[in-house]
Amino acid sequence: MSSVALKVVIQHRSEKLLLPSGIPSTVEELQKTVKDTFGLTETFTLEYLDVSWDYPIRDSKEQQELYRHQLIDEYKKKNSTAIRDLMCRTFAHRRHDIVRQQMSIKDVKERWPALFDASQVSAEFKLITTMKLEPKFMEMLDLYTPKLLSMFQSKRGAVGERHRAKMSALLQSGNPIQLTRGIVIKCLIDHLGEEPGALIKDVEDAAGVDVEEELSGELMTIYRLQTQESPAADVGIVIEGIPVLNNLGDISRACCYLLGLTYVFDLKYPKKFKYILEVFQKVLLGLDPQQLTPKVQTLKNCLLG
């Protein structure tokens, strides 16, 4: 019997383990064999079979496809409990589509419509990284905000003038935390030498405006729909010209979920946004923090100094 590779998940970490004797006839035997072979005393689960880790041991590709169709039915019914369960069950099938098949955002949206929701993006991100996306992002952004504001205030030249112009809105008392976060992020983008207006676009809610049509040529952008009643009637994300998330509330939350979506959809960072996305990933979330670019390393040193 040929050997097989297993993914064994042990208390939020995963290990790739070779089982020389192959797969036993039952899952119970398999669990005992893995436990005895590797001397595991901790609780563990068996998730994926084969070196590609494509599909759960308990399901075939065909079974996962049946689950996907069932998920679409439950999505149409807005059955949140069933959606959560089926999204978890079909994680491997979805990663196969996104990572191995490299499907477009349009195709992913057709096959996995339930994924295009902030709560599901958070759940997917946690399955990929074991990290809670929004709480960690906001915690670290708020932690670094005093030093960032001080850094922006002392910046000289035209960039410093732009920083101070943006920060003038913070001089008023009673500002919501969301406003502060949004201004900090915009100043940070500028500080890194990138263009805030290229990532965050304001769209006027004129008669007949269609966000999808208006932003159809955008590879990756955050939009803020402005009306006479509200400067942020809707805040959302467009990727590959497709609206991915909407009703996110504010710019900081949209930036948080944009970073999450790069993991969910296995996206490369666009060159014109590479530094701010690197900061979101490696400085705020602490994911793969090694080998920072010099610009981001300098920023991190200032924040930790």
N, C-alpha and C positions, 0 to 999 in steps of 0.2 A: 504494500500500500504506500502511495507516495505521500510525502510530507505536505503540510499546508501551513499557511500563515494566518494567524488570528489577530484581531484587534481586541484586546482585553481592557475594559474600563475599570479602573480601581480608584475609587474615591476621587473622582473628578480629574484623574489623569488617565491617559491611554497608553498602552504599551503594545508594540507589535511583537508577537511571540510565535516562534516556529514550533509546530507540533510534529515531531518526527514520525510518529506512528499513524498519522492521518486522522480522519474524522471517524469517531465511533458511531455505532448505529443509532444511539439515542442522545438527546441533548443532555440528559442526566449523566450518562457515561462521559460525555464530552466535558462537562463541568468538573466531574471528579478527576478526569485525566489531566486537565489543565491545572487544577488545584494541586494534585499530587506531583505533577511534573515540575512545576515551578515553585512549589512550596508556598502557595498563597494561603494566608490565614485571614486576609481581609475579604469583605464582601466584594464580589465582582460580577459583571454581566458580560455576556458574549454578544457582540453587536454585528460584526461584519466578517464574512468569509472571504478568503483569498487575498492576495497581496494588493489588489485594487480596492478592497473594502467596499465593493459596490453595493451589495444587497445584504440585508440581515439574514442570518442563518435560517430563521424560521420562515422566511418568505422567498418566493421566486420572483423574477422580474414580472411575470404574468400576474401574480397575486398583487404586487405593488401597483400595477397598472389598473387593476380592478379597484383598489383602494383609491386611486387618483380619480376615477370616474365617480366613485361614491362621494369623495370630497367635493367635487364640483356640484353634485346634487345637494349636499348639505350646505354648501356655500349659498346656493340659490334660495334655500330655506332660511338662511341666516341662523343656523343652529350652531351657536358658538361652542358648545361643549363638544359636539361631534367634530367640528372643524379642528379644534385643538388636538383631539385624539388622533384624527386622521393625518394632520400635518406632522405630528410626531412620528407616526407609523411610516409615512412616505418620505421621510427625510433623505434616506439613501437614494431613492428613485429621483428625487428632485436634484440632489447633488450630481447625480449621473447626467441629468439633462443639462445642468448649468456648467459644471466643471469639465466633464468628459466630452459632452456633445457640443459645448460652447454655443448654446442657443442664444438667439437675440432676445432683447428685452420684450419685444413684441410677441415672440413665440412663447416665452416663459409666461407672459401675462395670459395668453390664450390657454395654456396647459395648467397653470397654477394661479388662478385669479385670487384665491384666498391669501396668497403670499403678499399681495399688494395692500397691506394694512400695517399700521405702525406696531400694533401688538404682535403680529406675526413676524415682522422684521426683528423685533426684540427677541422673540422666542427662537428664531432661526439663528440669530447672532449668538445667543447663549449656547445653542447646540454646537456651534462651530468653535466658539472660544471659551465656553464655560463662564463668561462674564456678563453681568447685567449692564446693558448698554447705557441707557439714559441716566440711571443713578450715578454710575461711575463718571461719565462724561461731565455732568453738571457739578458733581462734587469737586472734581479736579479743576474745572474752569473757575468755579467760585474761589477755590483755594488760591489759585494763581492770580486772580483778578487784581488785588492790591498792588502786587509787584508789576503787573503788566501796565496798569494805569500810571504808576510812577515812571515806568520806562517810557511810555508814550508821551507823558507830560514833559519829560526832559529831552526828548528828541529834538534835534536842531534841523534847520533847513525847511524845505517845502513839505517834506513828509511830516515833520513835527507840527507845522502849521495845520496840515490836514487833520492830524490826530486831535489837536486842541479844538479845532472847529467841531469835530464829531463829539468830543467829550463835553462840549459846552452844554449839551442837553442834560448832562448829569448834575449840573449845578443846582437844578431845582430839587426841592425836597419832595419826598414821597414817590420817587420813581420806582416802578416795579422792577424786580430783579431781572425780568426778561429783557427790559430795555437796556440795562447795564450789560448784560451778557451779549446782546446783539451788537452794541457799540464796541465792546472789547474785541469781539471776533472781527468786525470790519476793520478796526485799527490794526489788529494783528495781521490780517491779510496784507494790508498796505505795508506794514512794518517788514514783512517778509519779501517785499518787492513784487507782490502780485496785485492784481487789479480786483478790488472788491466788487465793482460793477460787472465784472465778467462772470463771477460766480453767483452773485445775488442780484437778480434783475427785478425791477419794479414794472408791473404791467398795469396800465390804466384800464379800469373797467368801463370802457366806452360801449356804446350800443353795438351789440352784435359781436363783441370781442370773444374769441375762442382761444383759451390758453394753449390747447394742444396745437392749434394752427399757428398761433403767434410764436411758439417756441419749438416748432417742428424741426428746426435745423440745429438745435442745441444738443451737443453730446452729453453734457452734464451741467445742470444749473438748478439753482433754487429760485423760485419765483415768489413775489409778494404782490398779490392782487390788491390794487388800491381803488377805493370808491370814495364818493363824497362823504359817506358816513364813517368810513374807517380806512386808515392807512394800511391796514393789514387784514382785509376782509377774508383773505385766504392766503396761506403760506404753504407751498408744496415743493415737490421735487420732480424734475423732468430728466430722464436719462434716455439717450438715443432717440430723442424727439417724442418719447412716450411719457405721459404723466404717470408717475409711479406711486407717489403719496401726496395727499392733500390734507387740508384742515389740521396742519401741524401747530398752528397757533403763533409761533414766533420764530425768528431767524436762528436763535441758538439751538432750538429743538430741531429745526430743519437741518442744521449743520451736523448735529449729533446723528440723525438718521441717515444723512448722506454718507457718513463714514460707515455706518452699519450696512448700508446697501452695497458698498464696495466689497464687503465680505460676503454678503448674501448672494450677490450676482457675480462674484469672483472677477471684479473689475480692476483694471490697471488705472493708476492715477493719471489723469490728463496732465500734460507737461505744464500747462499754465496754472494748475492748482496743486502741483505736487508738494510744495512746501507746507501749505496750510493743512492738507490732508495728512502729511507726515506728522505734523504737530498733533493733530487730533488723535492719530493712531498711537504714536510712540511716546508722546509727552503726556497727553491727557489720559489715555487708556493704558499706557504702559505695555502695549502689545508689540513684541519683537523690537525692544528698545535699543538693540545693538546696532552699530554701524549707522549712526545718524549722519546726515549730510552736514557739512561744516556750518552752514547757516542755522540749522535747527539745533545742532550741538551748542553753538554759541548762545542761542536763546535759552536752552535748557540750563546751561551753566549760570546764566543771569537769574533765572527763576529759583535755582537751588542755592545760589550764593548768599 
